[in-house]
Amino acid sequence: MKVTVAKVKDVPKGKMIQVQVNGKDILLANVDGTIYAIENICSHAGGFLHEGCLDGSTVECPLHAAQFSVTTGKVSDDTPWAHDQPSYPVTIVGDDVCVEVSR
Ligand code: FES
C-alpha cells in the first residue's frame, strides 16, 4: 500500500524527518537528493532515529549510538547490539513523497 507522507521540500538534502504511516513510525532521510525510508524506532531500545545524527547515508541512534544505513536499514557491524531496521520503498510522485508499507 503506497501512502503519501510528505512533500519533497519537507526533507531537504542531509536532513531527516519522522512520519507516521498506518501506525508505523518511519524515518525519512535525504541522502544527496534521494529520499529513503526506514523504521524510525531503534531495534535496540526504542530510540527515535530522527533525533539522531545523519552522516552521509548513516544514521546514529541518539540513545546508545547504534548506526544504521538509511538506504537499506542494515545495522553497522560496529554496533552489533542493535538489529537491522525494516526499510520501505519510496517513490516521488510530483512533489509528493510516497512510502510503500504493508498493512
Ligand atoms: S536505543 Fe538505539 S542504540 Fe540503544
Backbone and ligand atoms as CSV (ligand in chain L), in Angstrom:
chain,resi,resn,atom,element,x,y,z
A,1,MET,N,N,0.839,-1.187,0.000
A,1,MET,CA,C,0.000,0.000,0.000
A,1,MET,C,C,0.883,1.250,0.000
A,2,LYS,N,N,0.710,2.100,-1.002
A,2,LYS,CA,C,1.536,3.300,-1.150
A,2,LYS,C,C,0.801,4.490,-0.526
A,3,VAL,N,N,1.496,5.215,0.345
A,3,VAL,CA,C,0.872,6.319,1.073
A,3,VAL,C,C,1.714,7.580,0.900
A,4,THR,N,N,1.059,8.705,0.611
A,4,THR,CA,C,1.760,9.990,0.568
A,4,THR,C,C,2.019,10.435,2.004
A,5,VAL,N,N,3.298,10.712,2.299
A,5,VAL,CA,C,3.661,11.004,3.690
A,5,VAL,C,C,4.236,12.403,3.891
A,6,ALA,N,N,4.697,13.037,2.815
A,6,ALA,CA,C,5.328,14.351,2.966
A,6,ALA,C,C,5.492,14.973,1.589
A,7,LYS,N,N,5.903,16.227,1.585
A,7,LYS,CA,C,6.333,16.902,0.362
A,7,LYS,C,C,7.852,16.784,0.266
A,8,VAL,N,N,8.352,16.744,-0.961
A,8,VAL,CA,C,9.797,16.645,-1.159
A,8,VAL,C,C,10.530,17.759,-0.412
A,9,LYS,N,N,9.960,18.973,-0.420
A,9,LYS,CA,C,10.630,20.107,0.229
A,9,LYS,C,C,10.697,19.953,1.749
A,10,ASP,N,N,9.909,19.048,2.301
A,10,ASP,CA,C,9.937,18.826,3.755
A,10,ASP,C,C,11.185,18.074,4.198
A,11,VAL,N,N,11.883,17.437,3.222
A,11,VAL,CA,C,13.053,16.608,3.554
A,11,VAL,C,C,14.251,17.085,2.721
A,12,PRO,N,N,14.855,18.206,3.114
A,12,PRO,CA,C,15.997,18.719,2.341
A,12,PRO,C,C,17.204,17.786,2.412
A,13,LYS,N,N,18.139,17.970,1.499
A,13,LYS,CA,C,19.359,17.157,1.485
A,13,LYS,C,C,20.031,17.153,2.852
A,14,GLY,N,N,20.415,15.960,3.296
A,14,GLY,CA,C,21.139,15.831,4.562
A,14,GLY,C,C,20.260,15.890,5.791
A,15,LYS,N,N,18.936,15.960,5.606
A,15,LYS,CA,C,18.016,16.084,6.746
A,15,LYS,C,C,17.162,14.831,6.904
A,16,MET,N,N,16.572,14.724,8.093
A,16,MET,CA,C,15.687,13.600,8.405
A,16,MET,C,C,14.410,14.145,9.047
A,17,ILE,N,N,13.296,13.465,8.786
A,17,ILE,CA,C,12.063,13.776,9.499
A,17,ILE,C,C,11.375,12.460,9.879
A,18,GLN,N,N,10.440,12.589,10.808
A,18,GLN,CA,C,9.636,11.465,11.274
A,18,GLN,C,C,8.242,11.593,10.671
A,19,VAL,N,N,7.705,10.489,10.168
A,19,VAL,CA,C,6.317,10.486,9.702
A,19,VAL,C,C,5.620,9.228,10.247
A,20,GLN,N,N,4.305,9.313,10.297
A,20,GLN,CA,C,3.508,8.177,10.757
A,20,GLN,C,C,2.727,7.623,9.578
A,21,VAL,N,N,2.788,6.309,9.402
A,21,VAL,CA,C,2.026,5.661,8.339
A,21,VAL,C,C,1.389,4.398,8.904
A,22,ASN,N,N,0.072,4.354,8.896
A,22,ASN,CA,C,-0.643,3.160,9.364
A,22,ASN,C,C,-0.120,2.671,10.708
A,23,GLY,N,N,0.114,3.587,11.621
A,23,GLY,CA,C,0.590,3.211,12.952
A,23,GLY,C,C,2.073,2.905,13.015
A,24,LYS,N,N,2.771,2.987,11.886
A,24,LYS,CA,C,4.222,2.786,11.904
A,24,LYS,C,C,4.903,4.143,12.019
A,25,ASP,N,N,6.022,4.148,12.729
A,25,ASP,CA,C,6.821,5.360,12.910
A,25,ASP,C,C,8.006,5.242,11.946
A,26,ILE,N,N,8.038,6.101,10.946
A,26,ILE,CA,C,9.005,5.950,9.853
A,26,ILE,C,C,9.916,7.167,9.767
A,27,LEU,N,N,11.194,6.868,9.498
A,27,LEU,CA,C,12.207,7.900,9.289
A,27,LEU,C,C,12.359,8.142,7.790
A,28,LEU,N,N,12.246,9.396,7.366
A,28,LEU,CA,C,12.607,9.769,6.003
A,28,LEU,C,C,13.935,10.490,6.057
A,29,ALA,N,N,14.870,10.108,5.202
A,29,ALA,CA,C,16.190,10.737,5.179
A,29,ALA,C,C,16.574,11.035,3.742
A,30,ASN,N,N,17.108,12.231,3.531
A,30,ASN,CA,C,17.522,12.644,2.191
A,30,ASN,C,C,19.040,12.550,2.088
A,31,VAL,N,N,19.504,11.620,1.256
A,31,VAL,CA,C,20.937,11.429,1.025
A,31,VAL,C,C,21.242,11.874,-0.404
A,32,ASP,N,N,21.893,13.016,-0.523
A,32,ASP,CA,C,22.292,13.535,-1.842
A,32,ASP,C,C,21.120,13.628,-2.809
A,33,GLY,N,N,19.957,14.026,-2.312
A,33,GLY,CA,C,18.809,14.248,-3.178
A,33,GLY,C,C,17.890,13.058,-3.340
A,34,THR,N,N,18.272,11.914,-2.771
A,34,THR,CA,C,17.388,10.746,-2.814
A,34,THR,C,C,16.832,10.504,-1.417
A,35,ILE,N,N,15.520,10.296,-1.348
A,35,ILE,CA,C,14.865,10.110,-0.054
A,35,ILE,C,C,14.643,8.623,0.207
A,36,TYR,N,N,15.012,8.205,1.421
A,36,TYR,CA,C,14.893,6.812,1.850
A,36,TYR,C,C,14.002,6.747,3.085
A,37,ALA,N,N,13.418,5.558,3.310
A,37,ALA,CA,C,12.538,5.363,4.460
A,37,ALA,C,C,12.910,4.076,5.185
A,38,ILE,N,N,13.138,4.205,6.505
A,38,ILE,CA,C,13.333,3.016,7.345
A,38,ILE,C,C,12.524,3.208,8.625
A,39,GLU,N,N,12.358,2.127,9.361
A,39,GLU,CA,C,11.694,2.195,10.668
A,39,GLU,C,C,12.412,3.225,11.538
A,40,ASN,N,N,11.637,4.083,12.208
A,40,ASN,CA,C,12.241,5.174,12.987
A,40,ASN,C,C,12.595,4.773,14.407
A,41,ILE,N,N,11.960,3.718,14.916
A,41,ILE,CA,C,12.189,3.318,16.314
A,41,ILE,C,C,13.306,2.284,16.352
A,42,CYS,N,N,14.372,2.622,17.055
A,42,CYS,CA,C,15.572,1.790,17.065
A,42,CYS,C,C,15.280,0.387,17.594
A,43,SER,N,N,15.835,-0.598,16.904
A,43,SER,CA,C,15.620,-2.002,17.268
A,43,SER,C,C,16.310,-2.379,18.578
A,44,HIS,N,N,17.181,-1.523,19.098
A,44,HIS,CA,C,17.859,-1.840,20.355
A,44,HIS,C,C,16.950,-1.565,21.545
A,45,ALA,N,N,16.599,-0.324,21.773
A,45,ALA,CA,C,15.807,0.009,22.958
A,45,ALA,C,C,14.851,1.168,22.708
A,46,GLY,N,N,14.455,1.343,21.453
A,46,GLY,CA,C,13.360,2.269,21.174
A,46,GLY,C,C,13.725,3.722,20.960
A,47,GLY,N,N,14.985,4.031,20.743
A,47,GLY,CA,C,15.348,5.423,20.457
A,47,GLY,C,C,14.716,5.895,19.155
A,48,PHE,N,N,14.467,7.195,19.086
A,48,PHE,CA,C,13.912,7.778,17.858
A,48,PHE,C,C,15.063,8.214,16.957
A,49,LEU,N,N,15.224,7.496,15.847
A,49,LEU,CA,C,16.374,7.759,14.981
A,49,LEU,C,C,16.345,9.165,14.388
A,50,HIS,N,N,15.161,9.752,14.196
A,50,HIS,CA,C,15.116,11.101,13.604
A,50,HIS,C,C,15.721,12.144,14.550
A,51,GLU,N,N,15.900,11.774,15.815
A,51,GLU,CA,C,16.536,12.683,16.779
A,51,GLU,C,C,18.046,12.457,16.839
A,52,GLY,N,N,18.537,11.510,16.033
A,52,GLY,CA,C,19.968,11.229,15.994
A,52,GLY,C,C,20.664,12.069,14.934
A,53,CYS,N,N,21.838,11.600,14.532
A,53,CYS,CA,C,22.651,12.339,13.550
A,53,CYS,C,C,22.713,11.560,12.246
A,54,LEU,N,N,22.596,12.292,11.134
A,54,LEU,CA,C,22.759,11.695,9.813
A,54,LEU,C,C,24.108,12.125,9.263
A,55,ASP,N,N,24.952,11.139,8.948
A,55,ASP,CA,C,26.274,11.412,8.369
A,55,ASP,C,C,26.346,10.627,7.063
A,56,GLY,N,N,26.214,11.318,5.959
A,56,GLY,CA,C,26.137,10.621,4.672
A,56,GLY,C,C,24.871,9.785,4.641
A,57,SER,N,N,25.033,8.472,4.498
A,57,SER,CA,C,23.861,7.591,4.487
A,57,SER,C,C,23.736,6.810,5.791
A,58,THR,N,N,24.446,7.251,6.828
A,58,THR,CA,C,24.411,6.549,8.112
A,58,THR,C,C,23.720,7.404,9.163
A,59,VAL,N,N,22.736,6.804,9.841
A,59,VAL,CA,C,22.096,7.492,10.959
A,59,VAL,C,C,22.582,6.840,12.249
A,60,GLU,N,N,22.870,7.696,13.239
A,60,GLU,CA,C,23.298,7.201,14.543
A,60,GLU,C,C,22.195,7.445,15.556
A,61,CYS,N,N,21.817,6.383,16.253
A,61,CYS,CA,C,20.757,6.484,17.265
A,61,CYS,C,C,21.202,7.416,18.396
A,62,PRO,N,N,20.303,8.284,18.863
A,62,PRO,CA,C,20.687,9.234,19.916
A,62,PRO,C,C,20.856,8.578,21.290
A,63,LEU,N,N,20.360,7.369,21.482
A,63,LEU,CA,C,20.437,6.780,22.826
A,63,LEU,C,C,21.747,6.046,23.086
A,64,HIS,N,N,22.094,5.066,22.258
A,64,HIS,CA,C,23.309,4.280,22.524
A,64,HIS,C,C,24.187,4.151,21.286
A,65,ALA,N,N,23.959,5.042,20.329
A,65,ALA,CA,C,24.870,5.223,19.193
A,65,ALA,C,C,24.923,4.067,18.189
A,66,ALA,N,N,23.920,3.205,18.164
A,66,ALA,CA,C,23.876,2.220,17.067
A,66,ALA,C,C,23.785,2.969,15.742
A,67,GLN,N,N,24.413,2.397,14.725
A,67,GLN,CA,C,24.424,3.047,13.419
A,67,GLN,C,C,23.743,2.164,12.382
A,68,PHE,N,N,22.956,2.805,11.535
A,68,PHE,CA,C,22.210,2.095,10.504
A,68,PHE,C,C,22.377,2.804,9.177
A,69,SER,N,N,22.355,2.016,8.107
A,69,SER,CA,C,22.262,2.605,6.775
A,69,SER,C,C,20.816,3.029,6.537
A,70,VAL,N,N,20.608,4.284,6.169
A,70,VAL,CA,C,19.237,4.700,5.867
A,70,VAL,C,C,18.805,4.196,4.493
A,71,THR,N,N,19.765,3.741,3.677
A,71,THR,CA,C,19.395,3.247,2.346
A,71,THR,C,C,18.882,1.809,2.396
A,72,THR,N,N,19.320,1.048,3.405
A,72,THR,CA,C,18.933,-0.371,3.479
A,72,THR,C,C,18.329,-0.771,4.822
A,73,GLY,N,N,18.566,0.013,5.872
A,73,GLY,CA,C,18.143,-0.364,7.219
A,73,GLY,C,C,19.130,-1.263,7.941
A,74,LYS,N,N,20.218,-1.653,7.264
A,74,LYS,CA,C,21.195,-2.568,7.880
A,74,LYS,C,C,21.935,-1.890,9.023
A,75,VAL,N,N,22.107,-2.651,10.117
A,75,VAL,CA,C,22.891,-2.140,11.242
A,75,VAL,C,C,24.369,-2.276,10.897
A,76,SER,N,N,25.164,-1.356,11.414
A,76,SER,CA,C,26.616,-1.417,11.194
A,76,SER,C,C,27.225,-2.579,11.964
A,77,ASP,N,N,28.251,-3.194,11.371
A,77,ASP,CA,C,28.984,-4.252,12.078
A,77,ASP,C,C,29.617,-3.721,13.356
A,78,ASP,N,N,29.842,-2.410,13.413
A,78,ASP,CA,C,30.473,-1.800,14.596
A,78,ASP,C,C,29.516,-1.647,15.767
A,79,THR,N,N,28.215,-1.808,15.528
A,79,THR,CA,C,27.241,-1.617,16.613
A,79,THR,C,C,26.274,-2.801,16.643
A,80,PRO,N,N,26.814,-3.990,16.976
A,80,PRO,CA,C,26.024,-5.218,16.863
A,80,PRO,C,C,24.947,-5.382,17.934
A,81,TRP,N,N,24.831,-4.428,18.857
A,81,TRP,CA,C,23.805,-4.562,19.890
A,81,TRP,C,C,22.398,-4.232,19.365
A,82,ALA,N,N,22.337,-3.693,18.153
A,82,ALA,CA,C,21.030,-3.442,17.547
A,82,ALA,C,C,20.845,-4.409,16.371
A,83,HIS,N,N,19.663,-4.398,15.790
A,83,HIS,CA,C,19.333,-5.266,14.659
A,83,HIS,C,C,18.957,-4.399,13.457
A,84,ASP,N,N,18.919,-5.045,12.292
A,84,ASP,CA,C,18.520,-4.321,11.088
A,84,ASP,C,C,17.128,-3.703,11.274
A,85,GLN,N,N,16.954,-2.520,10.722
A,85,GLN,CA,C,15.656,-1.844,10.736
A,85,GLN,C,C,14.920,-2.186,9.431
A,86,PRO,N,N,13.606,-2.377,9.488
A,86,PRO,CA,C,12.875,-2.539,8.222
A,86,PRO,C,C,13.066,-1.300,7.348
A,87,SER,N,N,13.141,-1.516,6.040
A,87,SER,CA,C,13.189,-0.378,5.117
A,87,SER,C,C,11.977,-0.464,4.198
A,88,TYR,N,N,11.606,0.678,3.665
A,88,TYR,CA,C,10.378,0.776,2.876
A,88,TYR,C,C,10.674,1.475,1.551
A,89,PRO,N,N,10.098,0.970,0.457
A,89,PRO,CA,C,10.302,1.627,-0.840
A,89,PRO,C,C,9.702,3.035,-0.850
A,90,VAL,N,N,10.444,3.965,-1.459
A,90,VAL,CA,C,9.996,5.355,-1.588
A,90,VAL,C,C,9.848,5.681,-3.067
A,91,THR,N,N,8.763,6.336,-3.420
A,91,THR,CA,C,8.618,6.872,-4.774
A,91,THR,C,C,8.234,8.341,-4.655
A,92,ILE,N,N,8.676,9.106,-5.640
A,92,ILE,CA,C,8.326,10.527,-5.692
A,92,ILE,C,C,7.302,10.700,-6.807
A,93,VAL,N,N,6.158,11.261,-6.448
A,93,VAL,CA,C,5.091,11.495,-7.421
A,93,VAL,C,C,4.819,12.994,-7.428
A,94,GLY,N,N,5.278,13.677,-8.474
A,94,GLY,CA,C,5.202,15.137,-8.480
A,94,GLY,C,C,6.088,15.665,-7.370
A,95,ASP,N,N,5.505,16.413,-6.430
A,95,ASP,CA,C,6.305,16.867,-5.284
A,95,ASP,C,C,5.914,16.121,-4.000
A,96,ASP,N,N,5.264,14.975,-4.177
A,96,ASP,CA,C,4.884,14.155,-3.012
A,96,ASP,C,C,5.877,13.021,-2.790
A,97,VAL,N,N,6.153,12.746,-1.512
A,97,VAL,CA,C,6.949,11.583,-1.131
A,97,VAL,C,C,5.967,10.477,-0.736
A,98,CYS,N,N,6.059,9.342,-1.424
A,98,CYS,CA,C,5.156,8.237,-1.136
A,98,CYS,C,C,5.993,7.059,-0.602
A,99,VAL,N,N,5.461,6.410,0.427
A,99,VAL,CA,C,6.127,5.266,1.035
A,99,VAL,C,C,5.209,4.066,0.922
A,100,GLU,N,N,5.817,2.922,0.576
A,100,GLU,CA,C,5.036,1.690,0.458
A,100,GLU,C,C,5.191,0.880,1.732
A,101,VAL,N,N,4.094,0.679,2.429
A,101,VAL,CA,C,4.117,-0.084,3.668
A,101,VAL,C,C,3.086,-1.199,3.604
A,102,SER,N,N,3.374,-2.261,4.332
A,102,SER,CA,C,2.377,-3.323,4.443
A,102,SER,C,C,1.392,-2.911,5.529
A,103,ARG,N,N,0.204,-3.469,5.498
A,103,ARG,CA,C,-0.822,-3.118,6.492
A,103,ARG,C,C,-0.513,-3.734,7.829
L,1,FES,S1,S,18.044,2.593,21.573
L,1,FES,FE1,FE,19.177,2.876,19.747
L,1,FES,S2,S,21.156,2.190,20.239
L,1,FES,FE2,FE,20.039,1.830,22.044
